[in-house]
Amino acid sequence: MFIGKSLTNIRILYDLSRSQLAEKIGVTEQAIWQYENGYVSPKLETINKLKEIFDVKGTYFYTSDLLEKYDQENIDRVNIAYRSETINSAHKTHSETMYLQYVDAFLKKIEGKISYPKNTLFELREEVVSFLRTHVNLERQQQISYIAALAREKIGLSKTSNKNLLFLLEKSGIFVFEKEIGQSIDAYSIWTNDHRAYIILGTLKKSAVRRNFDLAHELGHLLLHYKVEFTTRNTAEYKLLEKEADTFASEFLLPDNEFIKDFTKITKKSNPDAYIELKQKWLVSLQAIAIKAFKLKLIEYQQYRYFYMSINKKGYKEKEPLDDVILINRPSKVKSILQLLFEKNILSVSTLIDDLQINKRFLTKLTGIDETFFDQYYRLENKTFSISDLNIKVN
């Protein structure tokens, strides 16, 4: 029997409205509604179109999907830390919530045999909650500065570098994914109801240093704004939350004492090119360095103003020096989990495909991992006879 809920879930996952899907497969919007609510079953021709659009097998729509098999009540949409443009789009927030539900269910399916390192981030979050509760009279800036320094220490970042930031965040307990999330979103984050932290990174127009700031910004939300209901906030309240996350990112990536030591060595403080060495050391943008310096009163207003005039004149607003040199790191935790399971023969690509009734392209869409990764293991599982299996007979 056709399961309408499976169609609804995957349609929302692929960010399609009923009318958009109807146009793609040549039926009416009412027909899609009827399929999803169990009034009509699609014809075979329609099923074939659906499976092509959603990278699944035809039988996908006749079996329970991931969300039916695993707990899908683990994500509260109101707690997702989005950028302001997305907060006001119910359609987009619904789609990204569905994505989080799918990846959370997927991890629950595959991680039964995995023993994770200590969840440092959960412990850090609890320490932050306790600190904020016992230091309510401390100015917010001081609270954020303390929490940023504590986070650097607990996560294991060097005092003089942000190298390996993504790796250390994943090791601390965060699950980081990257996916296409549109022009208006850089990243978003959430704590699930069972205390798992996610950061979702966009794939568009990013340099390594901007990605680092996105990661630090989302870490700020995870630590400063646990249990905040973002979607219930008005514009002014939301802007304040965003400003706090930005402040945290600056404090976290550029700790005051070390930064002051470095910056005082710069002679031409209004020249963006004079900041390039610091950019290479701290792996942050030239603009982030200038903002931090101005905040610490290491440069005067006129120098700061001239800096930004130069940034615009040199075209550094769009692309800074070293942006095409510093390597953009990609999430690797989930890939490593799958690699371990595949190589220890605990799980196979074929099993995943058969259990979930999907194609390899669906795994790529869900995990953000290149399809070539799944292909290499799939080929090993499905060997064909070749000359290496033959020997020459010796007379």
DAHURA-V816920 format. One record per helix or strand of 2 or more residues. SS is the DSSP state (A for helix, B for strand). FROM is the first residue (numbers start at 0). TO is the last residue. If there is no record, write none. Layout:
[[SS	FROM	TO] [SS	FROM	TO]]
This chain:
[[A	3	12] [A	17	24] [A	28	35] [A	43	53] [A	57	61] [A	65	68] [A	76	78] [A	83	86] [A	89	109] [A	119	133] [A	139	154] [A	164	171] [B	174	178] [B	186	190] [B	196	201] [A	207	223] [A	229	231] [A	234	252] [A	255	262] [A	271	281] [A	285	294] [A	300	313] [A	332	342] [A	348	355] [A	359	366] [A	370	380] [A	386	388]]
